[in-house]
Amino acid sequence: MVNLIQTAGSTAARQGDSLYLVGGVVRDLLLEKTNLDLDLVVEGNAIELAKQLAGTGPARLTIHPRFNTAKLEWGKWSIDFATARSESYAKAGALPNVVPSSIEKDLFRRDFTINAMAVCLSPERYGELIDRHAGQCDLENKLIRILHGKSFIDDATRIWRGLRYEQRLGFQLEEDTLRLLKRDIPMLDTISGDRIRYELECIFQEEEPEKILNRAEDLGVLARLHPEIKGNGWLYDRFQAARKQTAPDQPSFSLYLALLVYRLSEENSEQFISCLRLPGSIAQVIKDTIALKSKLRTLAYPELKRSKVYQIIHGHTQSAITANLLAVGSPIARQHLEIFLHELRYVKPVLSGHDLIAMGFPPSPRIKEVLKLLHNARMDGRASSKADEEKLAREWLGEEQLE
């Protein structure tokens, strides 16, 4: 990859452009952390440079002409190319107006000093660190600092990102930054639900998102999602349990989200879905989670037949079932949820509708009813083989013929 980076710098220079490695990858290089996502900024034509580099190896190129950006996927590496630009905001929370500019202005538009550094890749200045905002000093002092006093007003999603970086890196919000963050929390209401949802998706990709949510609650940020959402010890424990449940994979966004809103009422959960403009599949997980929660008292009855357990739980999304499994207090209800997840949802009768017709059942809606009865018999232990199912079916057929 070092060879590719050097080639990129030389290629840009031949075009009369300057190329820089910027942002998070520079921060992580200085922290000696691995980062496979590279961001390159060109004082010139980013798309043309990406096209030229794509022809030098087995790369997959994606171009976004509207934004003058491109992406190269090269093995395990992902490389984003962008033209250096400056930004201005017509109003708080709006997407920025972008115009081509210099590397200095490009760095000034960024969120925090530790993300506003660049390394020059042009041959004559290769490896030179550009740090106009003392980002390296803040790295050494483990501080998260904004670049100017209107940063959170311009883009309040930086509030969530600041908390994410603080907890991921084990840093602290710099004193003035913390003061401004608290002052500007109401500006989160200027941000669209889609953008807030994206910030949550990023948080849930962190190793321990519960730490970020706990910090957000302490500062009053979490309440902006919904006043009834809490990031306390209950959530902390459930998120840790979720990772154990899904290991070696990370919990899905929908599972984390279901746990986050688990203690909301049906009405409040609908408000949450609307405010974050959740896509249909994720909204369904939230609805199923709250709906299944209302049935936990029934699932806590120890004498429930397995077929009744199936009837109660079947039809809810898997993330909703898992969320209730992790959240429920009743050991009996938890056992029933586990039985469903690990056994009952896989139980099927051996006989088919065609088999029943061949045995003498007339083609009618009754076929579906008999298949359901056979399914229940399988779950309740009254049928464990094809022969058992055939015996039950013949008994039912005989009873119908007598009628």
C-alpha positions in Angstrom: 0.0 0.0 0.0 2.9 2.4 0.7 4.0 1.9 -3.0 0.5 2.8 -4.2 0.5 5.9 -2.0 3.8 7.0 -3.4 2.6 6.3 -6.9 -0.5 8.4 -6.2 1.6 11.3 -5.0 3.8 11.2 -8.1 0.8 10.8 -10.5 -0.9 13.8 -8.9 2.3 15.9 -9.2 2.5 15.1 -13.0 -1.0 16.5 -13.3 0.1 19.6 -11.5 -1.9 18.7 -8.4 -0.9 18.2 -4.8 -2.1 15.1 -2.9 -2.6 14.7 0.9 -3.4 11.9 3.3 -6.0 13.4 5.6 -8.2 12.9 8.6 -8.7 9.8 10.7 -5.9 7.8 9.1 -3.4 10.5 10.0 -4.7 10.5 13.6 -4.4 6.7 13.8 -0.9 6.7 12.3 0.2 9.0 15.0 -1.5 6.8 17.6 0.0 3.7 16.0 -3.4 2.2 15.4 -4.5 0.2 12.3 -6.8 1.9 9.8 -7.6 0.3 6.5 -9.7 3.2 5.3 -7.6 5.9 3.6 -8.8 9.4 2.8 -6.9 11.3 0.1 -7.5 15.0 -0.7 -6.4 16.4 -4.0 -5.8 20.1 -4.7 -7.0 19.4 -8.3 -9.0 16.7 -10.0 -9.8 13.8 -7.6 -11.7 11.7 -10.1 -9.1 11.9 -12.8 -6.4 10.8 -10.3 -8.5 7.9 -9.1 -9.1 6.7 -12.7 -5.4 6.8 -13.4 -4.5 4.8 -10.3 -7.3 2.3 -10.9 -5.5 1.2 -14.1 -2.4 0.3 -12.2 -3.8 -2.8 -10.4 -6.7 -4.9 -9.4 -8.9 -2.1 -8.1 -12.6 -1.5 -8.1 -13.5 2.1 -8.9 -16.6 3.9 -7.9 -17.1 7.5 -9.1 -19.5 10.2 -7.7 -19.3 13.1 -10.3 -21.8 15.2 -8.4 -19.5 15.4 -5.4 -16.2 15.2 -7.3 -15.2 12.1 -5.3 -14.2 8.6 -6.0 -13.5 5.4 -4.1 -10.9 2.7 -4.9 -11.3 -0.7 -3.3 -8.0 -2.5 -3.4 -8.0 -5.8 -1.6 -8.6 -5.1 2.1 -8.0 -1.4 1.6 -10.6 1.3 0.9 -9.3 4.6 -0.5 -11.5 7.7 -0.8 -10.5 10.5 -3.2 -11.9 14.0 -2.8 -11.1 17.4 -4.1 -10.0 19.9 -1.5 -12.9 22.0 -0.6 -14.3 24.6 1.8 -17.8 24.6 3.3 -20.4 27.2 4.4 -23.7 26.7 6.0 -26.8 28.5 5.0 -28.4 27.7 8.3 -27.8 25.6 11.4 -28.1 21.9 10.7 -28.2 22.3 6.9 -25.9 20.3 4.6 -23.0 22.5 3.7 -22.5 24.5 0.5 -19.2 23.2 -1.0 -16.7 24.8 -3.3 -13.2 23.7 -4.4 -10.4 25.2 -2.3 -7.0 24.6 -0.6 -5.9 21.9 1.8 -5.8 24.5 4.6 -9.5 25.4 4.1 -10.3 21.7 3.7 -8.8 20.9 7.1 -10.5 23.9 8.7 -14.0 22.5 7.8 -13.4 19.3 9.8 -14.8 18.4 13.1 -12.0 18.1 15.6 -8.3 19.1 15.7 -7.2 15.5 15.9 -9.0 14.9 12.5 -7.7 18.1 10.9 -4.2 17.0 10.1 -2.7 15.9 6.8 0.4 14.3 5.4 1.7 15.6 2.1 2.3 12.9 -0.6 3.8 15.1 -3.3 7.3 13.8 -4.0 9.1 17.0 -3.0 7.3 17.2 0.3 6.5 13.5 0.9 5.7 12.7 4.5 5.4 16.3 5.7 2.9 16.7 8.5 0.4 19.6 8.0 -1.0 20.5 11.4 -2.4 24.0 11.5 -4.7 23.4 14.5 -2.4 21.7 17.0 -4.0 18.3 16.5 -0.8 16.5 17.3 -0.6 18.3 20.7 -4.2 17.4 21.4 -3.4 13.8 20.6 -0.5 13.8 23.1 -2.8 15.4 25.7 -5.7 13.1 24.9 -8.1 15.9 24.1 -11.1 16.2 21.8 -11.2 19.9 20.6 -13.4 21.6 18.0 -11.8 24.0 15.6 -14.1 27.0 16.1 -16.9 28.2 18.4 -19.7 27.6 15.8 -18.7 24.1 15.1 -21.6 22.4 16.9 -24.0 25.0 15.6 -23.0 24.4 12.0 -23.3 20.7 12.4 -24.7 19.3 15.6 -23.9 15.7 14.5 -20.4 16.6 15.7 -21.8 16.3 19.3 -22.4 12.6 18.7 -19.0 12.1 16.9 -17.2 13.9 19.7 -18.6 11.5 22.3 -17.8 8.6 20.0 -14.1 9.6 19.6 -13.8 10.4 23.3 -14.9 6.9 24.4 -13.2 5.0 21.6 -9.8 6.7 22.2 -10.0 7.1 26.0 -9.7 10.9 25.6 -11.6 13.8 27.2 -13.5 16.6 25.7 -11.4 19.8 26.0 -12.9 22.2 28.6 -14.2 24.9 26.1 -15.4 22.1 23.7 -17.4 20.5 26.5 -18.9 23.8 27.5 -19.9 24.5 23.9 -21.3 21.0 23.4 -23.6 21.4 26.4 -24.7 24.8 25.2 -25.5 23.6 21.7 -27.3 20.3 22.6 -30.6 21.9 21.5 -29.1 22.2 18.0 -29.5 18.5 17.6 -33.1 19.3 16.9 -32.0 20.9 13.6 -30.6 17.6 12.3 -32.7 15.3 10.1 -33.6 11.9 11.5 -31.6 10.2 8.7 -28.4 11.9 9.8 -29.0 11.1 13.5 -29.7 7.5 12.5 -26.4 7.4 10.7 -24.6 8.6 13.8 -26.2 5.8 15.8 -25.2 3.3 13.2 -21.6 4.5 13.7 -21.9 4.3 17.5 -23.2 0.7 17.3 -20.2 -0.3 15.3 -17.9 0.6 18.1 -16.5 -2.1 20.4 -18.5 -0.8 23.5 -21.3 1.5 22.3 -22.8 1.5 25.8 -20.0 3.7 27.1 -20.9 6.3 24.5 -24.6 6.2 25.4 -23.8 6.4 29.1 -21.7 9.5 28.5 -24.5 10.9 26.3 -27.0 10.4 29.1 -24.7 12.1 31.6 -24.4 15.2 29.4 -28.1 15.3 28.4 -27.5 14.3 24.8 -29.3 11.0 24.9 -32.6 12.6 25.9 -32.6 14.3 22.5 -33.4 11.0 20.9 -36.3 10.6 23.3 -36.7 11.9 26.9 -37.5 8.3 28.2 -34.4 6.6 26.7 -31.8 5.9 29.4 -28.2 4.9 29.0 -27.7 3.5 32.5 -26.4 0.3 34.0 -29.4 -1.7 32.7 -28.5 -0.9 29.1 -24.8 -1.4 29.8 -25.5 -4.9 30.9 -27.8 -5.7 28.0 -25.4 -4.6 25.4 -22.6 -6.7 26.9 -25.0 -9.7 27.0 -26.0 -9.0 23.3 -22.3 -9.3 22.3 -22.0 -12.7 24.1 -25.3 -13.8 22.5 -24.1 -13.0 18.9 -20.4 -13.8 19.3 -18.2 -14.1 17.2 -20.3 -11.6 15.2 -21.2 -8.2 16.5 -24.9 -7.5 17.3 -26.8 -6.1 14.4 -27.9 -2.4 14.4 -31.5 -3.5 14.8 -30.7 -5.6 17.9 -28.8 -2.8 19.6 -31.6 -0.3 18.7 -34.3 -2.7 20.0 -32.5 -2.8 23.4 -32.0 1.0 23.4 -35.7 1.6 23.1 -36.9 -1.5 25.0 -38.3 0.3 27.9 -40.4 2.8 25.8 -44.1 2.4 25.6 -45.8 1.6 22.3 -46.7 5.2 21.7 -43.2 6.5 22.6 -41.6 3.8 20.4 -43.7 5.0 17.4 -42.5 8.6 18.1 -38.9 7.3 18.0 -39.5 5.5 14.7 -41.0 8.6 13.2 -38.3 11.0 14.4 -35.4 8.8 13.1 -37.3 8.0 9.9 -36.4 4.3 10.5 -36.6 2.1 7.4 -39.4 -0.4 7.3 -37.4 -3.5 8.3 -35.8 -1.8 11.3 -39.1 -0.1 12.3 -40.7 -3.6 12.3 -38.0 -4.9 14.7 -38.9 -2.0 17.1 -42.6 -2.7 16.8 -42.2 -6.4 17.3 -39.9 -5.9 20.3 -42.5 -3.8 22.1 -45.4 -6.1 21.0 -43.6 -9.2 22.2 -42.7 -7.5 25.5 -46.4 -7.2 26.2 -46.7 -11.0 26.0 -44.0 -11.9 28.4 -46.4 -12.3 31.3 -48.1 -15.1 29.4 -44.8 -16.6 28.5 -43.9 -16.7 32.2 -46.5 -19.4 32.8 -44.5 -22.7 33.4 -47.4 -24.9 32.2 -47.5 -23.5 28.7 -47.5 -26.1 26.0 -44.7 -25.8 23.5 -47.2 -25.3 20.7 -48.6 -22.3 22.6 -45.1 -20.9 23.1 -44.7 -21.1 19.3 -48.0 -19.4 18.7 -47.1 -16.5 20.9 -43.6 -15.9 19.5 -43.9 -16.9 15.9 -44.1 -14.0 13.4 -41.9 -11.7 15.4 -38.5 -10.8 13.9 -35.5 -12.6 15.3 -33.9 -9.4 16.6 -37.0 -8.6 18.5 -37.1 -12.1 20.0 -33.4 -11.9 21.0 -33.9 -8.4 22.5 -36.7 -9.8 24.7 -34.6 -12.8 25.6 -31.8 -10.4 26.8 -34.2 -8.1 28.6 -36.7 -10.3 30.3 -36.6 -10.8 34.0 -38.6 -14.0 34.3 -36.5 -17.2 34.0 -39.5 -19.2 32.7 -40.2 -16.6 29.9 -36.5 -16.6 29.1 -36.5 -20.3 28.8 -39.5 -20.3 26.5 -37.8 -17.7 24.2 -34.7 -19.8 24.1 -36.7 -22.9 23.3 -38.3 -21.1 20.4 -35.0 -19.7 19.1 -33.1 -23.0 19.3 -35.8 -25.6 18.7 -39.4 -24.7 17.9 -38.8 -22.4 15.0 -37.1 -25.3 13.2 -39.9 -27.9 13.8 -41.9 -28.8 10.8 -44.4 -31.7 10.1 -43.2 -34.4 7.7 -46.4 -34.8 5.9 -47.4 -32.3 3.2 -50.7 -31.2 1.8 -50.2 -33.6 -1.1 -49.7 -36.5 1.4 -53.0 -35.6 3.2 -54.9 -35.5 -0.1 -53.4 -38.9 -1.0 -54.7 -40.3 2.4 -58.2 -39.2 1.5 -58.6 -35.6 2.8 -60.5 -33.5 0.2 -58.7 -30.5 -1.2 -60.0 -27.7 1.0 -59.0 -25.1 3.7 -59.2 -28.1 6.1 -55.8 -29.3 4.8 -54.1 -26.2 6.2 -55.8 -26.8 9.6 -54.6 -30.4 9.7 -51.1 -29.4 8.9 -51.2 -26.9 11.8 -52.5 -29.7 14.1 -49.6 -31.9 13.0 -47.2 -29.1 13.6 -48.6 -28.7 17.1 -48.4 -32.4 17.7 -44.7 -32.4 16.7 -43.9 -29.6 19.1 -45.9 -31.0 22.0 -44.3 -34.5 21.6 -47.4 -36.3 20.4 -45.7 -37.1 17.1 -42.1 -37.9 16.6 -42.1 -39.7 13.3 -43.9 -39.8 9.9 -45.8 -42.9 11.1 -47.0 -40.9 14.2 -48.3 -38.1 11.9 -50.0 -40.6 9.6 -51.7 -42.3 12.6 -53.0 -38.9 13.9 -54.1 -37.8 10.4 -56.0 -41.1 9.9 -57.8 -40.7 13.2 -58.8 -37.2 12.3 -59.9 -38.3 8.8 -62.0 -41.1 10.4 -63.7 -38.7 12.7 -64.6 -36.4 9.8 -66.0 -39.3 7.8 -68.1 -40.4 10.7 -69.6 -36.9 10.9 
